[in-house]
């Protein structure tokens, strides 16, 4: 019996039928997921179930998550998604919720977070008030780097428009100490999101927006490993950044 899956369904008030509908399978298949603990659903069905139940894959199907771990130099890689949009929103929610010391959002716009994570502003407010550092590294909307990337993407919802959404959301949190934001452009092709000792890294591909790019979930396991290298990179960019609250041509953030 997959007790973890059964408990998650009960907590989410979902039946075999409703979970099956969310995952695009029949109810009998969900029933087998519960009664046959060694049965591992297809990856897309696992991700859909995690999304519906608000749980991490490792909690529901630890064998599937364990099979993705390695023992070599890349052992810090927890899982990889071919598209950021393929990762369940529950993963991001879980990482934010579990973080106690540090949250760093170094996406060029961070726009998708406000759309995909319900009540993110409230969660960030609570984190900061409990002593957690919350930082946003954002692309400079007036930079030539931003303009060049906008031309390459060629989409109606431009980078500067997406950045404006994040600036607007951060303005609502202006009264909260512990929440900071800086402009920088050195991460236009690489997004890094840190949650204590876990991290999401997304290399942005040519002519692709963030949700179309591959995504890695990392967990720190060693000194000067992949995690530390990406962390050092984004800290260097942070040190070069300019406070979004500075007045000037951007106005107040």
C-alpha positions as CSV (number, residue, x, y, z in Angstrom):
1,X,0.0,0.0,0.0
2,X,1.3,3.5,-0.9
3,X,0.3,5.1,2.4
4,X,1.9,8.4,1.5
5,X,-0.2,8.7,-1.6
6,X,-3.3,7.7,0.3
7,X,-2.7,10.3,3.0
8,X,-2.0,13.0,0.5
9,X,-5.3,12.3,-1.2
10,X,-7.2,12.4,2.1
11,X,-5.5,15.6,3.0
12,X,-6.4,17.1,-0.4
13,X,-9.9,15.7,-0.2
14,X,-9.5,13.9,-3.5
15,X,-10.9,10.6,-4.5
16,X,-9.5,8.1,-6.9
17,X,-11.9,9.5,-9.5
18,X,-11.0,13.2,-9.0
19,X,-7.2,12.4,-9.0
20,X,-7.6,10.3,-12.1
21,X,-9.3,13.2,-13.9
22,X,-6.5,15.6,-12.8
23,X,-3.9,13.2,-14.1
24,X,-5.6,12.1,-17.4
25,X,-5.9,8.4,-16.4
26,X,-8.7,6.2,-15.3
27,X,-9.7,5.6,-11.7
28,X,-8.5,2.0,-11.8
29,X,-5.0,3.2,-12.6
30,X,-5.0,5.4,-9.5
31,X,-6.3,2.5,-7.5
32,X,-3.3,0.5,-8.6
33,X,-1.0,3.3,-7.6
34,X,-2.4,3.1,-4.1
35,X,-2.5,-0.7,-3.7
36,X,0.7,-1.6,-5.5
37,X,3.5,0.4,-3.7
38,X,6.2,-0.7,-6.2
39,X,4.2,0.6,-9.2
40,X,5.7,3.9,-10.4
41,X,3.5,6.0,-12.7
42,X,4.8,7.6,-15.8
43,X,6.7,10.8,-15.1
44,X,4.0,13.1,-16.6
45,X,1.3,11.4,-14.4
46,X,3.5,11.7,-11.3
47,X,4.0,15.4,-11.9
48,X,0.3,15.9,-12.5
49,X,-0.5,14.0,-9.3
50,X,2.0,16.1,-7.3
51,X,0.5,19.3,-8.8
52,X,-3.0,18.2,-7.8
53,X,-2.1,17.0,-4.3
54,X,0.4,19.8,-3.5
55,X,3.1,17.2,-2.7
56,X,6.7,16.6,-3.8
57,X,7.5,13.6,-6.0
58,X,10.0,12.3,-3.4
59,X,7.3,12.1,-0.8
60,X,4.8,10.1,-2.9
61,X,7.2,7.9,-5.0
62,X,10.6,8.0,-3.3
63,X,11.9,5.2,-5.5
64,X,11.3,7.3,-8.6
65,X,13.1,10.2,-7.0
66,X,15.9,8.0,-5.8
67,X,16.5,6.6,-9.2
68,X,17.4,10.1,-10.4
69,X,20.2,10.5,-7.9
70,X,23.7,9.7,-8.8
71,X,26.9,9.1,-6.8
72,X,29.4,10.9,-9.1
73,X,30.3,14.6,-9.4
74,X,26.7,15.4,-10.4
75,X,25.1,13.9,-7.3
76,X,23.7,17.3,-6.4
77,X,21.2,17.0,-9.2
78,X,17.9,16.0,-7.7
79,X,15.9,16.0,-10.9
80,X,15.9,17.5,-14.4
81,X,12.9,18.8,-16.5
82,X,13.2,19.4,-20.2
83,X,10.9,22.4,-19.8
84,X,10.4,24.6,-16.7
85,X,6.7,24.5,-17.4
86,X,6.9,20.7,-16.9
87,X,7.8,21.0,-13.3
88,X,4.8,21.0,-10.9
89,X,3.9,24.2,-9.2
90,X,3.9,22.2,-6.0
91,X,7.7,21.9,-6.2
92,X,8.1,25.7,-6.1
93,X,5.6,26.0,-3.3
94,X,7.3,23.3,-1.3
95,X,10.7,24.9,-1.7
96,X,9.5,28.4,-0.6
97,X,7.6,26.9,2.3
98,X,10.5,24.9,3.6
99,X,13.1,27.6,3.4
100,X,14.1,29.1,6.7
101,X,17.2,31.2,6.1
102,X,17.4,32.4,2.5
103,X,15.2,32.9,-0.5
104,X,16.9,34.3,-3.6
105,X,14.9,34.8,-6.9
106,X,17.4,35.6,-9.6
107,X,15.1,35.2,-12.6
108,X,15.5,38.0,-15.1
109,X,11.8,39.0,-14.7
110,X,10.5,36.6,-12.0
111,X,7.1,37.2,-13.6
112,X,5.9,33.7,-13.6
113,X,6.2,33.3,-9.8
114,X,3.4,35.8,-9.2
115,X,1.1,34.1,-11.6
116,X,1.8,30.5,-10.7
117,X,2.2,30.8,-6.9
118,X,-1.0,31.8,-5.1
119,X,-0.5,34.4,-2.4
120,X,3.2,34.5,-2.9
121,X,3.4,38.1,-1.5
122,X,1.9,36.9,1.8
123,X,4.2,34.0,2.0
124,X,7.2,36.2,1.4
125,X,6.0,38.6,4.0
126,X,5.8,35.8,6.6
127,X,9.2,34.5,5.6
128,X,10.8,37.9,6.0
129,X,9.1,38.6,9.3
130,X,10.4,35.3,10.6
131,X,14.0,36.3,9.8
132,X,14.4,34.7,6.4
133,X,16.4,36.8,3.9
134,X,14.3,37.4,0.7
135,X,16.1,38.9,-2.3
136,X,15.1,39.5,-5.9
137,X,17.7,40.0,-8.7
138,X,15.9,41.5,-11.7
139,X,16.9,42.6,-15.1
140,X,17.2,46.4,-15.7
141,X,14.2,47.2,-17.9
142,X,16.0,50.2,-19.6
143,X,19.2,48.3,-20.3
144,X,20.4,47.6,-23.9
145,X,20.8,44.0,-22.8
146,X,17.0,43.8,-22.0
147,X,16.2,45.4,-25.3
148,X,18.4,42.9,-27.2
149,X,16.8,40.0,-25.5
150,X,13.3,41.3,-26.1
151,X,14.1,41.5,-29.9
152,X,15.4,38.0,-29.8
153,X,12.3,36.6,-28.0
154,X,9.9,38.5,-30.2
155,X,6.9,38.0,-28.0
156,X,4.1,40.5,-27.2
157,X,4.6,40.2,-23.4
158,X,8.0,41.8,-23.4
159,X,10.7,41.4,-20.8
160,X,10.3,45.0,-19.6
161,X,6.5,44.4,-19.1
162,X,7.2,41.3,-17.1
163,X,9.8,43.1,-15.0
164,X,7.2,45.8,-14.3
165,X,4.9,43.2,-12.8
166,X,7.5,42.1,-10.4
167,X,8.4,45.7,-9.5
168,X,4.7,46.4,-8.8
169,X,4.4,43.3,-6.6
170,X,7.6,44.2,-4.7
171,X,6.3,47.7,-4.2
172,X,3.5,46.2,-2.1
173,X,6.1,44.7,0.1
174,X,8.1,47.9,0.5
175,X,7.2,48.1,4.2
176,X,8.7,44.7,5.0
177,X,12.3,44.7,6.2
178,X,14.3,41.8,4.9
179,X,12.9,41.9,1.4
180,X,15.4,43.4,-1.1
181,X,15.6,43.9,-4.8
182,X,18.4,44.8,-7.2
183,X,18.8,45.4,-10.9
184,X,21.4,43.5,-12.9
185,X,21.7,42.1,-16.4
186,X,24.3,39.4,-16.1
187,X,21.8,36.7,-15.6
188,X,19.7,37.4,-18.8
189,X,20.5,33.8,-20.0
190,X,20.6,32.0,-16.7
191,X,18.0,32.0,-13.9
192,X,19.0,30.9,-10.4
193,X,16.5,30.5,-7.6
194,X,17.8,29.6,-4.1
195,X,15.9,28.1,-1.2
196,X,18.4,27.5,1.6
197,X,20.4,24.5,0.4
198,X,18.2,23.7,-2.6
199,X,18.2,25.5,-5.9
200,X,16.4,25.8,-9.3
201,X,18.6,26.6,-12.3
202,X,17.2,27.4,-15.7
203,X,19.6,28.1,-18.6
204,X,17.6,30.3,-21.1
205,X,17.9,29.0,-24.6
206,X,18.1,31.2,-27.7
207,X,14.7,32.5,-28.9
208,X,13.0,30.8,-26.0
209,X,11.2,32.3,-23.0
210,X,11.8,30.9,-19.5
211,X,9.0,28.3,-19.4
212,X,10.3,26.7,-22.6
213,X,13.8,26.2,-21.2
214,X,15.3,23.2,-19.3
215,X,15.3,23.2,-15.6
216,X,17.5,21.6,-12.9
217,X,16.6,21.0,-9.3
218,X,19.8,21.0,-7.2
219,X,20.5,20.1,-3.5
220,X,23.8,21.1,-1.9
221,X,25.9,18.0,-1.1
222,X,29.5,19.2,-1.3
223,X,31.9,22.1,-1.1
224,X,32.5,23.8,-4.4
225,X,30.1,21.6,-6.2
226,X,27.5,22.6,-8.7
227,X,25.3,24.3,-6.1
228,X,28.2,26.4,-4.7
229,X,29.3,27.4,-8.2
230,X,25.9,28.7,-9.2
231,X,25.5,30.3,-5.7
232,X,28.8,32.2,-6.1
233,X,27.8,33.3,-9.6
234,X,24.6,34.9,-8.5
235,X,26.2,36.4,-5.4
236,X,28.7,38.1,-7.7
237,X,25.9,39.6,-9.7
238,X,24.1,40.7,-6.6
239,X,27.2,42.5,-5.5
240,X,27.2,44.5,-8.7
241,X,23.4,45.2,-8.6
242,X,21.7,48.5,-8.0
243,X,18.8,48.8,-5.5
244,X,15.5,48.9,-7.3
245,X,14.3,51.6,-4.8
246,X,16.8,54.1,-6.1
247,X,15.1,57.1,-7.7
248,X,15.9,58.3,-11.2
249,X,14.8,57.2,-14.6
250,X,13.1,54.1,-13.2
251,X,11.2,56.1,-10.5
252,X,10.6,54.3,-7.3
253,X,10.1,50.5,-7.3
